[in-house]
């Protein structure tokens, strides 16, 4: 499996920043809305990792306090613009940050939201560990992710698509088993839900609760 490196990912997303909303906005709409609904249900203080251009920020309830982080400065510039434009007073922080090394204290958030992030980081397990670290006990980690198909035509398509996907900074063949193994090893969390998302169940909404 080809590796993903952070500089490559940062460069790719800086390149994509101007057209990102156009290209990815619609495809990921359902996943984004479902994630936000879950985060708003929990409320309190929410960390949005990989906040990108801030496409999601205005969809959260104004009573939910938000911190957004992203590896791409180009993306965050657009997010900051959006906060000003929409007068989003519930957004506390927008900062350039590596998802694996979050500059927040332990137990700082009621929920951590990460949409399409885990398949795009160099070390998914260590990144998930840090998400759990900044969660309060009883808090939830809400992921939307592409989980590789175990078999059939979707599996064949994903393997063929793999080289291109990696150039976009994605791992298209990320297996569910990898999350299962991580959760078992971590031990401090329980799986609350795994829900297939359109298009065609290519993506899953996954919720973990911190014990």
Backbone as CSV, one residue per row, in Angstrom:
resi,resn,N_x,N_y,N_z,CA_x,CA_y,CA_z,C_x,C_y,C_z
1,UNK,0.851,-1.197,0.000,0.000,0.000,0.000,0.888,1.249,0.000
2,UNK,0.688,2.116,-0.982,1.477,3.350,-1.050,1.208,4.211,0.171
3,UNK,2.215,4.917,0.597,2.024,5.698,1.813,1.571,7.114,1.499
4,UNK,1.008,7.743,2.473,0.523,9.108,2.321,1.439,9.985,3.147
5,UNK,1.937,11.063,2.554,2.736,11.930,3.427,2.109,13.301,3.564
6,UNK,2.352,13.887,4.736,1.627,15.084,5.153,1.832,16.262,4.208
7,UNK,3.077,16.457,3.762,3.351,17.580,2.855,2.536,17.415,1.579
8,UNK,2.475,16.183,1.094,1.695,15.886,-0.112,0.229,16.221,0.080
9,UNK,-0.301,15.802,1.220,-1.710,16.053,1.534,-1.968,17.564,1.617
10,UNK,-1.094,18.271,2.331,-1.250,19.731,2.484,-1.233,20.413,1.122
11,UNK,-0.271,20.039,0.294,-0.162,20.617,-1.056,-1.425,20.344,-1.867
12,UNK,-1.884,19.085,-1.815,-3.070,18.702,-2.587,-4.256,19.560,-2.180
13,UNK,-4.469,19.718,-0.876,-5.634,20.475,-0.415,-5.496,21.973,-0.666
14,UNK,-4.282,22.493,-0.576,-4.095,23.906,-0.934,-4.459,24.114,-2.400
15,UNK,-4.089,23.142,-3.230,-4.407,23.198,-4.655,-5.913,23.134,-4.902
16,UNK,-6.567,22.268,-4.141,-8.010,22.060,-4.311,-8.861,23.196,-3.731
17,UNK,-8.290,23.974,-2.807,-9.089,24.944,-2.039,-10.060,25.778,-2.890
18,UNK,-9.613,26.361,-4.025,-10.522,27.245,-4.761,-11.761,26.546,-5.320
19,UNK,-11.642,25.241,-5.673,-12.788,24.574,-6.307,-13.382,23.467,-5.434
20,UNK,-12.862,23.346,-4.226,-13.260,22.240,-3.348,-14.774,22.177,-3.141
21,UNK,-15.381,23.316,-2.812,-16.822,23.334,-2.514,-17.627,22.860,-3.707
22,UNK,-17.197,23.302,-4.866,-17.884,22.981,-6.110,-17.842,21.473,-6.375
23,UNK,-16.642,20.916,-6.253,-16.432,19.508,-6.595,-17.010,18.588,-5.527
24,UNK,-16.709,18.887,-4.257,-17.036,17.940,-3.203,-18.304,18.298,-2.422
25,UNK,-18.731,19.538,-2.537,-19.895,19.986,-1.757,-21.092,19.075,-1.880
26,UNK,-21.508,18.810,-3.106,-22.730,18.031,-3.352,-22.584,16.558,-2.999
27,UNK,-21.475,15.964,-3.429,-21.255,14.527,-3.203,-21.345,14.186,-1.723
28,UNK,-20.800,15.081,-0.898,-20.672,14.763,0.521,-21.775,15.386,1.373
29,UNK,-22.766,15.945,0.716,-23.821,16.678,1.411,-24.504,15.876,2.512
30,UNK,-24.958,14.686,2.146,-25.728,13.847,3.065,-24.902,13.495,4.304
31,UNK,-23.657,13.086,4.063,-22.760,12.730,5.169,-22.532,13.913,6.079
32,UNK,-22.362,15.074,5.468,-22.093,16.289,6.248,-23.300,16.645,7.116
33,UNK,-24.485,16.619,6.507,-25.699,16.987,7.258,-25.963,16.023,8.410
34,UNK,-25.763,14.719,8.151,-26.010,13.710,9.200,-25.044,13.884,10.365
35,UNK,-23.788,14.181,10.035,-22.767,14.375,11.073,-23.123,15.551,11.957
36,UNK,-23.516,16.654,11.318,-23.839,17.880,12.052,-25.059,17.668,12.947
37,UNK,-26.042,16.926,12.432,-27.238,16.624,13.238,-26.839,15.869,14.508
38,UNK,-25.918,14.917,14.375,-25.456,14.147,15.543,-24.704,15.050,16.524
39,UNK,-23.834,15.911,15.989,-23.049,16.811,16.852,-23.965,17.791,17.590
40,UNK,-24.959,18.329,16.881,-25.903,19.267,17.499,-26.745,18.585,18.576
41,UNK,-27.031,17.299,18.375,-27.809,16.526,19.360,-27.022,16.479,20.683
42,UNK,-25.698,16.347,20.573,-24.844,16.316,21.769,-24.659,17.736,22.303
43,UNK,-24.429,18.672,21.380,-24.299,20.084,21.764,-23.036,20.356,22.556
44,UNK,-23.035,21.473,23.291,-21.852,21.842,24.073,-20.746,22.351,23.163
45,UNK,-19.546,21.808,23.343,-18.374,22.278,22.594,-17.901,21.178,21.638
46,UNK,-17.840,21.517,20.369,-17.543,20.531,19.333,-16.267,20.912,18.588
47,UNK,-15.401,19.900,18.381,-14.195,20.095,17.570,-14.448,19.502,16.189
48,UNK,-14.306,20.326,15.148,-14.449,19.854,13.773,-13.049,19.752,13.177
49,UNK,-12.578,18.511,12.989,-11.229,18.279,12.468,-11.303,18.134,10.949
50,UNK,-10.429,18.856,10.254,-10.495,18.841,8.793,-11.646,19.718,8.349
51,UNK,-11.787,20.870,9.001,-12.921,21.777,8.759,-12.875,22.379,7.352
52,UNK,-11.695,22.323,6.722,-11.568,22.757,5.329,-11.962,24.202,5.118
53,UNK,-12.802,24.423,4.123,-13.226,25.788,3.788,-14.371,26.259,4.680
54,UNK,-14.701,25.446,5.688,-15.749,25.841,6.634,-17.151,25.665,6.085
55,UNK,-17.265,24.840,5.052,-18.545,24.563,4.410,-19.630,24.197,5.425
56,UNK,-19.225,23.455,6.466,-20.196,22.957,7.447,-20.558,23.965,8.525
57,UNK,-19.709,24.952,8.743,-19.832,25.790,9.941,-21.201,26.426,10.112
58,UNK,-21.759,26.938,9.014,-23.038,27.656,9.122,-24.214,26.697,9.292
59,UNK,-23.982,25.381,9.107,-25.067,24.400,9.254,-25.262,23.952,10.699
60,UNK,-24.260,24.155,11.531,-24.404,23.787,12.952,-25.393,24.733,13.622
61,UNK,-26.016,24.252,14.687,-26.868,25.117,15.498,-26.010,26.216,16.124
62,UNK,-26.566,27.418,16.228,-25.792,28.542,16.784,-25.517,28.363,18.274
63,UNK,-26.202,27.401,18.889,-25.947,27.175,20.325,-24.795,26.181,20.537
64,UNK,-24.322,25.567,19.455,-23.176,24.656,19.543,-21.889,25.462,19.382
65,UNK,-21.009,25.371,20.371,-19.723,26.086,20.314,-18.745,25.285,19.454
66,UNK,-18.097,25.962,18.520,-17.274,25.247,17.546,-15.804,25.656,17.559
67,UNK,-14.928,24.650,17.448,-13.517,24.883,17.148,-13.228,24.092,15.884
68,UNK,-12.576,24.731,14.925,-12.262,24.039,13.683,-10.768,24.028,13.442
69,UNK,-10.229,22.872,13.031,-8.812,22.804,12.689,-8.645,22.143,11.324
70,UNK,-7.559,22.509,10.654,-7.255,21.926,9.347,-5.754,22.050,9.106
71,UNK,-5.216,21.177,8.260,-3.784,21.204,7.954,-3.490,22.259,6.874
72,UNK,-4.541,22.680,6.137,-4.338,23.580,5.006,-4.683,25.025,5.345
73,UNK,-3.684,25.880,5.234,-3.882,27.302,5.511,-4.798,27.939,4.469
74,UNK,-4.643,27.484,3.212,-5.480,27.999,2.121,-6.955,27.753,2.376
75,UNK,-7.281,26.558,2.846,-8.666,26.204,3.178,-9.179,27.063,4.326
76,UNK,-8.362,27.205,5.378,-8.790,27.940,6.572,-9.047,29.415,6.284
77,UNK,-8.296,29.971,5.335,-8.554,31.369,4.955,-9.992,31.537,4.487
78,UNK,-10.450,30.560,3.692,-11.841,30.600,3.206,-12.828,30.403,4.363
79,UNK,-12.456,29.532,5.313,-13.323,29.273,6.469,-13.488,30.544,7.307
80,UNK,-12.370,31.272,7.508,-12.422,32.506,8.303,-13.303,33.551,7.627
81,UNK,-13.193,33.598,6.310,-14.023,34.506,5.509,-15.506,34.187,5.729
82,UNK,-15.800,32.883,5.731,-17.182,32.425,5.907,-17.726,32.815,7.287
83,UNK,-16.889,32.687,8.305,-17.299,33.034,9.671,-17.689,34.516,9.727
84,UNK,-16.863,35.351,9.096,-17.176,36.799,9.056,-18.462,37.055,8.274
85,UNK,-18.569,36.426,7.108,-19.703,36.623,6.208,-21.030,36.280,6.877
86,UNK,-21.051,35.130,7.580,-22.298,34.652,8.189,-22.457,35.105,9.641
87,UNK,-21.471,35.840,10.147,-21.534,36.296,11.539,-21.656,35.141,12.513
88,UNK,-20.797,34.129,12.346,-20.885,32.914,13.165,-20.178,33.121,14.510
89,UNK,-20.891,33.711,15.441,-20.313,34.050,16.747,-20.064,32.812,17.600
90,UNK,-20.630,31.651,17.193,-20.429,30.414,17.962,-19.110,29.719,17.597
91,UNK,-18.390,30.239,16.584,-17.087,29.656,16.230,-16.010,30.304,17.100
92,UNK,-15.410,29.509,17.997,-14.417,30.030,18.959,-13.019,30.127,18.347
93,UNK,-12.638,29.096,17.601,-11.271,29.011,17.069,-11.265,28.380,15.690
94,UNK,-10.396,28.881,14.816,-10.056,28.200,13.563,-8.538,28.219,13.499
95,UNK,-7.907,27.054,13.482,-6.444,27.025,13.567,-5.838,25.945,12.682
96,UNK,-4.633,26.248,12.175,-3.871,25.253,11.425,-3.305,24.256,12.431
97,UNK,-3.632,22.984,12.221,-3.218,21.970,13.189,-3.145,20.611,12.524
98,UNK,-2.191,19.798,12.962,-2.079,18.418,12.525,-3.066,17.599,13.357
99,UNK,-3.920,16.832,12.699,-4.960,16.061,13.391,-4.400,15.089,14.422
100,UNK,-3.147,14.681,14.231,-2.546,13.698,15.146,-1.981,14.357,16.399
101,UNK,-1.723,15.680,16.317,-1.163,16.405,17.465,-2.042,17.615,17.758
102,UNK,-3.199,17.375,18.344,-4.144,18.465,18.607,-3.663,19.285,19.802
103,UNK,-3.602,20.590,19.620,-3.098,21.458,20.688,-4.223,21.848,21.657
104,UNK,-4.946,20.840,22.132,-6.022,21.073,23.103,-5.786,20.177,24.314
105,UNK,-6.263,20.630,25.450,-6.111,19.833,26.674,-6.990,18.586,26.605
106,UNK,-6.648,17.593,27.418,-7.479,16.388,27.545,-8.900,16.808,27.924
107,UNK,-9.871,16.011,27.471,-11.278,16.193,27.854,-11.782,17.623,27.635
108,UNK,-11.498,18.185,26.469,-11.913,19.561,26.163,-13.246,19.647,25.428
109,UNK,-13.692,18.525,24.807,-14.844,18.614,23.901,-15.919,17.574,24.204
110,UNK,-17.168,17.969,23.926,-18.305,17.048,24.055,-18.404,16.122,22.846
111,UNK,-17.912,16.611,21.700,-17.911,15.782,20.492,-16.749,16.185,19.596
112,UNK,-16.214,15.196,18.888,-15.211,15.453,17.851,-15.802,14.956,16.538
113,UNK,-15.839,15.846,15.563,-16.369,15.507,14.241,-15.200,15.442,13.270
114,UNK,-15.119,14.360,12.493,-14.076,14.260,11.468,-14.702,13.649,10.212
115,UNK,-14.919,14.492,9.214,-15.537,14.027,7.978,-14.470,13.808,6.922
116,UNK,-14.400,12.575,6.418,-13.469,12.241,5.323,-12.022,12.556,5.696
117,UNK,-11.675,12.367,6.975,-10.339,12.733,7.457,-9.450,11.497,7.648
118,UNK,-10.002,10.454,8.259,-9.187,9.316,8.683,-8.468,8.636,7.514
119,UNK,-9.100,8.613,6.341,-8.454,7.971,5.196,-7.415,8.885,4.556
120,UNK,-7.283,10.117,5.042,-6.354,11.074,4.420,-5.197,11.475,5.330
121,UNK,-5.038,10.777,6.460,-3.920,11.122,7.359,-2.870,10.006,7.336
122,UNK,-1.600,10.366,7.572,-0.535,9.358,7.510,-0.656,8.258,8.563
123,UNK,-1.211,8.574,9.742,-1.277,7.589,10.820,-2.671,7.603,11.450
124,UNK,-3.627,6.895,10.824,-5.026,6.935,11.285,-5.203,6.571,12.754
125,UNK,-4.513,5.501,13.204,-4.720,5.044,14.590,-4.284,6.081,15.617
126,UNK,-3.080,6.657,15.424,-2.589,7.677,16.361,-3.491,8.910,16.321
127,UNK,-4.040,9.215,15.148,-4.948,10.360,14.995,-6.231,10.112,15.785
128,UNK,-6.777,8.910,15.666,-7.990,8.556,16.422,-7.722,8.595,17.921
129,UNK,-6.534,8.136,18.321,-6.157,8.186,19.748,-6.249,9.619,20.272
130,UNK,-5.754,10.560,19.472,-5.747,11.957,19.913,-7.170,12.531,19.956
131,UNK,-8.017,12.082,19.025,-9.435,12.507,19.059,-10.056,12.088,20.385
132,UNK,-9.804,10.844,20.785,-10.389,10.326,22.026,-9.822,11.080,23.234
133,UNK,-8.542,11.398,23.168,-7.887,12.119,24.273,-8.595,13.447,24.569
134,UNK,-8.947,14.214,23.511,-9.537,15.541,23.749,-11.041,15.477,24.047
135,UNK,-11.609,14.273,23.988,-13.038,14.098,24.297,-13.275,14.001,25.790
136,UNK,-14.380,14.587,26.261,-14.794,14.390,27.657,-15.334,12.966,27.798
137,UNK,-15.249,12.364,28.984,-15.887,11.059,29.200,-17.374,11.161,28.851
138,UNK,-17.881,10.169,28.126,-19.274,10.209,27.675,-19.441,10.967,26.364
139,UNK,-18.365,11.631,25.928,-18.420,12.376,24.662,-18.363,11.442,23.469
140,UNK,-18.686,11.979,22.288,-18.744,11.137,21.090,-17.787,11.598,20.002
141,UNK,-17.221,10.621,19.316,-16.412,10.873,18.137,-17.285,10.476,16.940
142,UNK,-17.522,11.416,16.050,-18.418,11.173,14.912,-17.610,11.262,13.625
143,UNK,-17.469,10.119,12.962,-16.678,10.063,11.740,-17.584,9.832,10.542
144,UNK,-17.266,10.463,9.425,-17.839,10.017,8.159,-16.650,9.623,7.326
145,UNK,-16.706,8.405,6.817,-15.549,7.897,6.123,-15.873,6.947,5.030
146,UNK,-14.951,6.874,4.103,-15.055,5.839,3.102,-14.450,4.583,3.695
147,UNK,-15.241,3.519,3.770,-14.740,2.239,4.275,-14.691,1.296,3.086
148,UNK,-13.517,0.700,2.854,-13.342,-0.175,1.689,-14.331,-1.326,1.687
149,UNK,-14.835,-1.662,0.501,-15.751,-2.805,0.365,-14.974,-4.095,0.602
150,UNK,-15.666,-5.088,1.187,-14.981,-6.353,1.470,-14.869,-7.214,0.212
151,UNK,-15.853,-7.062,-0.701,-15.853,-7.904,-1.910,-16.775,-7.286,-2.959
152,UNK,-16.874,-7.970,-4.110,-17.832,-7.562,-5.146,-17.338,-6.440,-6.038
153,UNK,-18.244,-5.891,-6.872,-17.866,-4.885,-7.870,-17.297,-3.604,-7.251
154,UNK,-17.809,-3.198,-6.093,-17.321,-1.965,-5.473,-15.849,-2.141,-5.079
155,UNK,-15.511,-3.328,-4.618,-14.122,-3.639,-4.247,-13.208,-3.532,-5.475
156,UNK,-13.640,-4.098,-6.599,-12.850,-4.067,-7.834,-12.643,-2.624,-8.290
157,UNK,-13.716,-1.841,-8.200,-13.641,-0.429,-8.601,-12.644,0.326,-7.711
158,UNK,-12.721,0.080,-6.414,-11.855,0.796,-5.471,-10.379,0.483,-5.702
159,UNK,-10.077,-0.769,-5.999,-8.686,-1.144,-6.244,-8.171,-0.492,-7.529
160,UNK,-9.024,-0.401,-8.537,-8.634,0.232,-9.796,-8.431,1.736,-9.597
161,UNK,-9.225,2.307,-8.700,-9.223,3.752,-8.452,-8.089,4.164,-7.498
162,UNK,-7.500,3.165,-6.818,-6.529,3.439,-5.748,-5.399,4.405,-6.119
163,UNK,-4.713,4.218,-7.235,-3.585,5.125,-7.527,-4.016,6.585,-7.655
164,UNK,-5.159,6.830,-8.298,-5.661,8.196,-8.451,-6.073,8.754,-7.086
165,UNK,-6.779,7.940,-6.321,-7.246,8.375,-5.000,-6.076,8.801,-4.128
166,UNK,-4.960,8.031,-4.219,-3.803,8.385,-3.406,-3.218,9.734,-3.805
167,UNK,-3.315,10.078,-5.081,-2.832,11.390,-5.524,-3.694,12.508,-4.951
168,UNK,-4.950,12.204,-4.644,-5.834,13.186,-3.992,-5.609,13.186,-2.485
169,UNK,-4.746,12.293,-2.015,-4.481,12.218,-0.581,-5.438,11.304,0.149
170,UNK,-6.058,10.354,-0.566,-6.977,9.411,0.084,-6.423,8.007,0.064
171,UNK,-6.891,7.189,0.997,-6.630,5.751,0.972,-7.951,5.086,0.619
172,UNK,-8.149,4.668,-0.610,-9.468,4.155,-0.980,-9.746,2.761,-0.416
173,UNK,-8.674,2.051,0.010,-8.904,0.665,0.411,-8.921,0.504,1.932
174,UNK,-9.308,1.533,2.653,-9.314,1.504,4.123,-10.354,0.493,4.617
175,UNK,-9.923,-0.606,5.252,-10.886,-1.630,5.657,-11.505,-1.362,7.038
176,UNK,-12.745,-1.806,7.204,-13.478,-1.662,8.464,-12.718,-2.335,9.612
177,UNK,-12.110,-3.460,9.287,-11.355,-4.254,10.266,-10.284,-3.408,10.972
178,UNK,-9.756,-2.435,10.248,-8.711,-1.582,10.814,-9.269,-0.749,11.984
179,UNK,-10.508,-0.289,11.838,-11.160,0.446,12.934,-11.510,-0.491,14.086
180,UNK,-11.960,-1.681,13.747,-12.306,-2.672,14.771,-11.063,-2.982,15.629
181,UNK,-9.944,-3.216,14.967,-8.703,-3.522,15.686,-8.236,-2.344,16.535
182,UNK,-8.346,-1.144,15.968,-7.942,0.051,16.725,-8.779,0.187,18.000
183,UNK,-10.120,0.044,17.848,-11.030,0.221,18.995,-10.746,-0.820,20.085
184,UNK,-10.481,-2.054,19.668,-10.192,-3.130,20.630,-8.901,-2.827,21.392
185,UNK,-7.908,-2.336,20.668,-6.619,-2.036,21.278,-6.733,-0.821,22.213
186,UNK,-7.502,0.171,21.786,-7.651,1.391,22.595,-8.382,1.085,23.896
187,UNK,-9.518,0.417,23.749,-10.247,-0.068,24.917,-11.111,0.946,25.647
188,UNK,-10.877,2.247,25.439,-11.632,3.236,26.214,-12.885,3.765,25.529
189,UNK,-13.344,3.032,24.486,-14.477,3.533,23.701,-15.405,2.391,23.299
190,UNK,-16.648,2.747,22.965,-17.561,1.732,22.432,-18.185,2.256,21.147
191,UNK,-18.431,1.340,20.207,-19.070,1.697,18.946,-20.553,1.930,19.206
192,UNK,-21.045,3.125,18.874,-22.459,3.434,19.101,-23.280,3.204,17.839
193,UNK,-22.668,3.402,16.656,-23.435,3.283,15.407,-22.493,3.212,14.212
194,UNK,-22.929,2.439,13.200,-22.301,2.466,11.883,-23.425,2.519,10.861
195,UNK,-23.535,3.624,10.126,-24.678,3.857,9.234,-24.177,4.126,7.804
196,UNK,-24.601,3.299,6.832,-24.145,3.550,5.456,-24.731,4.841,4.903
197,UNK,-23.932,5.551,4.114,-24.321,6.852,3.554,-24.273,6.803,2.039
198,UNK,-25.099,7.631,1.371,-24.984,7.722,-0.077,-23.681,8.410,-0.462
199,UNK,-23.172,8.325,-1.686,-23.766,7.532,-2.769,-23.471,6.039,-2.600
200,UNK,-24.491,5.213,-2.729,-24.413,3.743,-2.758,-23.687,3.129,-1.568
201,UNK,-23.797,3.771,-0.418,-23.144,3.217,0.777,-21.630,3.232,0.702
202,UNK,-21.071,4.068,-0.199,-19.621,4.186,-0.310,-19.021,4.717,0.993
203,UNK,-19.828,5.513,1.711,-19.345,6.135,2.947,-20.146,5.601,4.124
204,UNK,-19.556,5.714,5.312,-20.265,5.304,6.527,-20.172,6.414,7.554
205,UNK,-21.258,6.605,8.299,-21.216,7.471,9.487,-20.958,6.527,10.659
206,UNK,-19.908,6.821,11.410,-19.473,5.931,12.490,-19.383,6.746,13.779
207,UNK,-20.056,6.275,14.829,-20.011,6.991,16.109,-19.396,6.111,17.190
208,UNK,-18.414,6.660,17.879,-17.802,6.005,19.041,-18.072,6.861,20.272
209,UNK,-18.357,6.189,21.388,-18.565,6.920,22.639,-17.403,6.620,23.587
210,UNK,-16.891,7.687,24.216,-15.803,7.509,25.181,-16.367,7.047,26.511
211,UNK,-15.785,5.982,27.071,-16.299,5.441,28.331,-16.028,6.402,29.476
